[in-house]
């Protein structure tokens, strides 16, 4: 990788103007627990790459969604592998983010001046859960349908605004084609844009503030 980067640097000269970004001091003696944030980001990149591949074959339609999943599994070259990697990357993203959050909480790294970074990290975790929830419906099978029915019905129990939120999430009173398209749009467009923005802010603040090692 060093030779590849040197080849790129000879032609585009990226090292000198971006030296502060590419090189930074970190505390000595860090454990692997401090790598959970980076592992979360790697899982996110894998999710984005495999998701783009899956979107080339998936059809967000009441009549074709399930069949398109079967086609990916059975007919598309390595489709089953890409879908499996996407699924397990989603699981690892949630686990790594939870582990990273617990590590930050244990080290009390949410205190000033890092409180804004803590809020951004929590929002990122919330969007990761939302991404998992919206993606769960896309296979459009019985398990996905009823899980979404239960999840969106829970939104409807919120006092005063619950019913309106449920209608907004579902795209109507019942789970239908509108719900599937809405979840697909949120899953592949709105949530990735939101998470990418939050991750940029998160990394920018870490770069500026450094890493808190101890209590």
N, C-alpha and C positions, 0 to 999 in steps of 0.2 A: 504493500500500500504506500510505503514511503517513496518508492520509485515512481509509482503512478502519480502521486501528488507532486513530486519534483517535475515530472513531465508537464503536468498542467500548469505549474507555477512558472515554468520557462516561457509559456505562451501567453498566460493571462496575468501573471504577476499578482497573485492573490495573497501571498504570504506577508509582504511588507505592509500594505495598507490595512490588513486585518490581523496584525500580530497580536493586538490586545485581546481580540476575540479567540484566536487560535491558541494562545499561550496565556496561562494564568496560574497563580500560586494557589495551592490547596494545602490544608493542614496535614501534617504527617500523622501516620498511625491510624488512618481511617479504616474501618472494617467494611465488609461486603454489604452491611446494612445501609451504607451510604450510597450504594449503587442501585437501590430500588427505584429511585426516581428515573435514572437512566434506563433501567430495564422497562419501566412503564412507557417511556418515550419510544423505545425500540419496538415494544408490542404495538404501540399506536401506529408506527410506520408500517409494520407488517400488516396490520388491519387495513390501513389505507391502500396498500398495494394489492392485497388479495381482494378487497372490496371493489376496487376498480375493475379487476378481472371478472369478478362475479357479475357485476352490473352489465357486462357485455352480453350476458345470456339470460339474466333474470327478467321476467315480465311481470310488472306489478298490476295484475289483473285477477279478478275473482275467478275467472274461468281458466286462466293459464299459469298463475303463479305456482301452484303445486306441481304442475307438469313441467314447468321450466326448471324447478329444483331437481326433479327426477332426471331430466335431460342432462343437467350439470353433473349429477352423480354417476350416470350410466353411459352417456354418449360423448360428452366433451372430454378431450384428452386431458388427463390429470385434473379433471374437474372435481372429482371426489377429494383429491389431495388439497387443492386450493381451498375448497370449502372447509375441510377439516382444519387446515392451518388458520383460516379465518375464525373458526369457532374457538379453537384453543387459544388463539391470540387474544380474543375477547375475554376469555376466562383469566388468562395470565395478566391482562391489563388491570382488571378489577383487583386481583390478588396483590399485584405489585403496588398499586395505588394505595390500597388499604395498609399494606406493610409500610410504605413510605410515610403515610399520614401518622401511623402509630409511632414510628421512629421520631418524626418531627415533634410530635406531642410529648413523647418521653424526654426528649432533649430540651423541651421548653423553647424550641426555636420559633414559636408563634408569638413570642413577646416582641415589644418594640426594639428595634425599628422594623421588624419583619412581620408585623401583624397584617399588612396589606398582602404580602406574599402568601401568608396562611389563608387569607380569604380567597385569593385567586386559586390556590391549590384545592380548597374545599369545593369551589365552584367547578373546577375541572373534574373532580371526583363525581360530583352530581351529574355532570354531562356524560361522564363515562357510564354511569348507571342508566341514564336516559337512553344512551345509545344501545345498551344491551336490551333494554325493554322494547324499544322500537324495532330492533332487529329480530326480536323473538317472534313477531307476528308474520314476518315476511314469507316463511315457508307455507303459510296459509293452510295448515292442517288442523285437526281437532285440538291438539294440545296447544298450539299457538293461539287459536281462536278463543278458547275458554280461559287461558291465562290472561289474555288481553281483556276479556270480558270482566274478569275479577279485578284486574289492576285498574282499569278505567272506572269501574264501579266504585272503587275506593276513593277515587278523586271526587266522585259525586257526593260523598258523605261530608265534604268540607262545608261548614256552616255558611249560609247565605249565597256564596258564589259557587258551591260545588256543582250544581246542575249545569251552570253555564260553562264551567271549566270542562266538565265531562263532554258536553256537546262540542266544545271547541276541539278537544283532543280526538274525539271520534269522527268529527266532521258530520255529526247528526246524532239522532237519539240511539241508533243501533250501530253495531259494528258491521260495516259493509265495504263495498268497493272504495268509497270515499275515505274510510279509515285506513285501508291498505295503502292507497296512494299517498295519503297524508303522512303515514308512518314512514313510507319509503323516502319521501321527500325530506322529512326531518332527519332520517337516518343517514342518507348519503350526501346531504347538502348543508342543512342548518347546523346540525351538531358538529360535523367536522370543521366547518368554518369557525364556530364558536370555540371549540377545543383548541384549534390552531392559534387563534388569537390569545386565548388564555395562556397557552404554553409559551408563546413568545414573551408575554408579559412576565410569566413565572421565571423563565430563564434569564431574562434581562435583569430582573431584580436580584437573582442569585449572583449574576455576574458582578453587579454593582455592590452588593452587600457582603458577598462571600458566604462560606459555609460555617454554620455553628456546629462545633464539634462536641462540646461538653455541656453539662447542666449549668 
